[in-house]
């Protein structure tokens, strides 16, 4: 079925998102010619690339992504591809994370609940893809009829486990000496006792959580960006500007950095001396199957320097990483460090054992929170009071 769908639309574009779209991303990566399969840094760019392709050829492009990236597509879909604007037909294949009634990670629940209503409000006709061949074939035929006769985007929503699992054959790989978890341990070991960390989306935050848990260390100085991919550096900047006496380390990934690369100019020109931006670059979307990014084809540290960072460096060895972390602790920022690493994660890598709201109740990236406030925060959680009440208690 998968190749029936891929081959009918003459070309495909791909937008990076995460887990629910793993299976079909791996299939395309291995079986579609690279010239017909463009991996873009974010979903909105994929919609725009697909629009350009249709304008030039009259053919129907395929854009596929996970619903956590639907927000990135809203502007180009509503202000350009919509039937009332330029009326650009394209097939959207959207992985459904956070489907109501299905167990999932907390960052997907709200998106999964509102997705279908959001598509309806956007005026995008959609159908949930059946999980059997005959039904799926009819859905593809209906989608193509819509594209040919209504000249506007059409979405097929894909539930989890609709496709059989598929192991990527052409995985990104390199021979760098460190992997992400090893590099993260080195960073944690060499920053100051009062320095704060903002961890990016995906494996990195999971590894950071496990490093703290194995060492029986507190999570109070770590903010784990479980959703909002590409926004970790902006979160870190907001904290750093509000707490100028504390070093704030943003542990970022290359895929996340590329997704919202414009944030480099905001951080770089902020004159914020206590923000230290570290990008662990394995040139792969490691958390969602290992598809390659183009981050080894560009010099991220030079880009950061040209975006205004006062200090920028690239390393790959343990010795150099330790030396640079010591420098970052003491120099004035905005400072940027690119750490080239190899892809891969442990198969037994766990996830945080507590809820996101509970995690937030543990964070106090400033002076220690008074015990009475901690107790009241826990009380609020037990009584299921409004999140805004809990947020007002947290000293970030």
PEZIQUI-V661097 format. One line per field, one symbol per residue. ss: DSSP state (H for helix, E for strand, L for the rest). phi: phi as a letter, one per 20 degrees, with the letter a starting at -180 (. if undefined). burial: 1 if it has 9 or more other C-alpha atoms within 8 Angstrom, else 0. A space follows every 50 residues. Layout:
ss=???
phi=???
burial=???
This chain:
ss=LHHHHHHHLLEEEEELLLHHHHHHHHHHHHHLLHHHEEEELLHHHHHHHH HHHHHHHLLLEEEEEEHHHHHHHHHHHHHHHLLLLLLLLEEEEEELLLLL LLLLLHHHHHHHHHHHHHHHHLLLEEEELLLLHHHHHHHHHHHHHHHHHH LLLEEEEELLLLLLLLLLLLLLLLLLLLEHHHHHHHHHHHLLLLLEEEEL LLHHHHHHHHHHHHLLLLLLLEEELLLLLLLHHHHHHHHHHHLLLLLEEE EEEHHHHHHLLLHHHHHHLLLLLLEEEEEEELLEEHHHLLEELLLLLLLH HHHHHHLLLLEEEEELLHHHHHHHHHHHHHLLLLEEEEEELELLLLLLLL LLLLLHHHHHHHLLLLLLLLHHHHHHHHHHHHLLLLHHHHHLLLLL
phi=.gfgffffffccdcdfbdgfegffffgfgecdggfdcdedfbffffffff fffffecmededdcaeffeggfegfffedceggeddldfbedddfeemfg ndfbfffeffgffegfffffffmdfbbfffecgfffffffffffffffdd lbfcddedffmfeffbefeeffbbdffddfffffgffgfdeffdfecdef foggffffgfgfffelefefdddeefdlgndffffffgfffecfedfdee eddffffffcfffgffffdelefdecdddeddlbeffcpnffddfeecdf ffffffeoffbbbccbeffffgfffffgfdeeefdccedecefobffefe cgedffffgffeebeafgffgfffffffgfffelffgfffgfeeed
burial=00001100111111111111111111111100000111111111111111 10110000111111111111011111110111101011111111111110 00000001101110100011000111001100001110110010011000 11111111110000000100110001011110111110011000111111 10111111111110000010111111001111111110110001011111 11111111110011101110011111111111111111111110110000 10011011111101110101110111011001111111111110100000 0000000111111110001000110011011000100011000110
